[in-house]
Amino acid sequence: DAQGWVQKPFNEKLLFAELGRVLHHGDGPANVLLVEDDLDLANVVLASFQNVAIHIDHAATRQQAIRHCVEFPPDLLILDLTLPDGDGFSLVDWLRQQPKLRSLPLVVYSGRELSDHEADKLRLGPTQFLTKARVQPQEVEELVISMVHRIRSKFADLTVTGPRT
């Protein structure tokens, strides 16, 4: 249940600043790519990321997403599975073949529940799944935030204890 993934209430600006800091390994804001063919839904999700230290781009098709990933590799991908020129599965297959993108953090935003087998075919780096019917678009940002905390705590563990052998 998505409700359990993020503590509420939360300080949105602070958490978004944290998201930008953790996801981006260089100067400037983190780059997030939203791959969504429903423009109304895309606009709602994009609006929830305004005024924060994150640069979010939108691709409406699989081909646009691939072109964007080649030219501006994102730090995190939010993926709708149903696209006019293919689907999220084929996009993930393509990403897995790219050395710089095969462990990309991913939020899969699906119109239906996925089987375990389907979910396994969609995993890249840290991967989370949301079902559109159950989740408000604003909750996508909350999930992205929760992923950042997990990623950050893993990096903190490695920094504090050193790699485990």
C-alpha positions in Angstrom: 0.0 0.0 0.0 1.6 3.3 -1.1 0.3 5.1 2.0 2.8 3.4 4.2 5.9 4.3 2.2 6.2 8.0 3.3 5.6 9.5 6.6 3.0 12.3 6.6 3.0 15.2 7.2 6.4 16.0 5.7 8.3 19.1 4.9 8.0 19.2 1.1 10.7 21.8 0.4 13.2 20.2 2.7 12.6 16.7 1.3 12.8 17.9 -2.3 16.1 19.7 -1.5 17.3 16.3 -0.1 16.1 14.5 -3.2 18.0 16.9 -5.4 21.2 16.5 -3.3 21.1 12.7 -3.1 20.1 11.8 -6.7 22.5 14.1 -8.4 26.2 13.4 -8.3 27.4 16.7 -9.6 26.5 20.4 -9.7 23.0 21.6 -10.3 19.6 20.0 -9.8 18.7 16.3 -10.1 17.3 15.3 -13.5 14.1 13.3 -13.4 12.4 12.1 -16.6 8.6 11.5 -16.6 7.6 9.1 -19.4 3.8 9.4 -19.6 1.5 9.6 -22.7 -1.5 11.1 -20.8 -0.8 14.8 -21.0 -3.3 15.8 -18.3 -1.8 13.4 -15.9 1.7 14.4 -16.9 0.9 18.1 -16.2 -0.4 17.3 -12.7 2.8 15.3 -11.9 5.0 18.0 -13.4 3.2 20.7 -11.4 3.9 18.8 -8.1 7.6 19.1 -8.8 7.6 22.9 -9.3 9.6 25.3 -7.1 12.1 22.5 -6.0 15.7 21.7 -6.7 14.7 19.1 -9.4 14.7 19.5 -13.1 11.9 17.3 -14.5 11.4 16.6 -18.2 8.6 14.9 -19.9 8.5 12.4 -22.8 5.2 11.2 -24.2 6.5 8.3 -26.3 9.0 5.5 -26.0 11.1 7.0 -28.8 11.2 10.4 -27.1 12.2 8.8 -23.8 15.1 6.9 -25.5 16.3 10.1 -27.3 16.2 12.0 -24.0 18.1 9.3 -22.1 20.8 9.3 -24.8 21.1 13.1 -24.8 20.4 13.9 -21.1 20.7 10.8 -19.0 18.3 11.2 -16.1 19.0 10.5 -12.4 15.6 8.9 -12.0 12.8 7.8 -14.3 9.1 7.8 -13.7 7.6 5.4 -16.2 4.0 4.8 -17.4 3.8 1.3 -19.0 1.4 2.1 -21.8 2.9 4.2 -24.5 1.7 4.9 -28.1 4.8 3.4 -29.7 5.6 0.5 -27.5 5.5 -0.1 -23.7 7.5 0.3 -20.6 8.8 -3.3 -20.7 10.6 -2.6 -24.0 11.9 0.7 -22.7 13.3 -1.0 -19.6 14.9 -3.7 -21.9 16.6 -0.9 -23.8 17.8 0.8 -20.6 19.3 -2.5 -19.3 21.5 -2.6 -22.4 23.0 0.9 -21.6 25.9 0.7 -19.2 25.2 4.1 -17.7 21.5 3.5 -17.3 21.1 -0.1 -16.3 20.9 0.7 -12.6 18.8 3.8 -12.9 16.3 4.4 -10.0 12.8 3.8 -11.4 9.2 4.5 -10.4 6.8 2.4 -12.4 3.4 4.1 -12.7 1.0 1.5 -14.0 -2.7 1.5 -14.9 -3.2 -1.9 -13.5 -1.7 -4.3 -10.8 1.4 -6.1 -12.1 2.2 -9.8 -11.5 5.5 -10.6 -9.8 6.8 -11.9 -13.1 6.0 -8.6 -14.8 7.5 -6.6 -11.9 10.7 -8.6 -12.2 11.0 -7.7 -15.9 10.8 -4.0 -15.0 13.4 -3.7 -12.2 16.5 -1.6 -12.9 18.2 0.1 -9.9 16.0 0.9 -6.9 12.5 0.3 -8.3 9.1 1.0 -6.9 5.6 0.4 -8.3 2.5 2.5 -8.1 -1.0 1.7 -9.5 -2.7 4.8 -10.9 -6.2 3.8 -9.7 -5.0 3.8 -6.1 -2.6 6.7 -6.1 -3.0 10.4 -6.5 -0.4 12.0 -8.8 0.9 14.0 -5.9 1.8 10.7 -4.2 4.3 10.0 -7.0 6.5 12.8 -5.5 6.1 11.2 -2.1 7.3 7.9 -3.4 10.3 9.5 -5.1 11.1 11.1 -1.8 10.9 7.8 0.1 13.2 6.2 -2.5 15.8 8.9 -1.9 15.8 8.2 1.8 16.5 4.5 1.1 19.2 5.3 -1.4 20.7 7.8 1.0 20.7 5.4 3.9 22.5 2.8 1.8 25.2 5.3 0.8 25.5 6.4 4.5 25.9 2.7 5.6 28.7 2.3 3.1 30.4 5.5 4.1 30.2 4.8 7.9 31.1 1.1 7.9 32.9 0.7 4.6 31.9 -1.9 2.1 30.9 -5.2 3.6 33.1 -8.2 2.6 
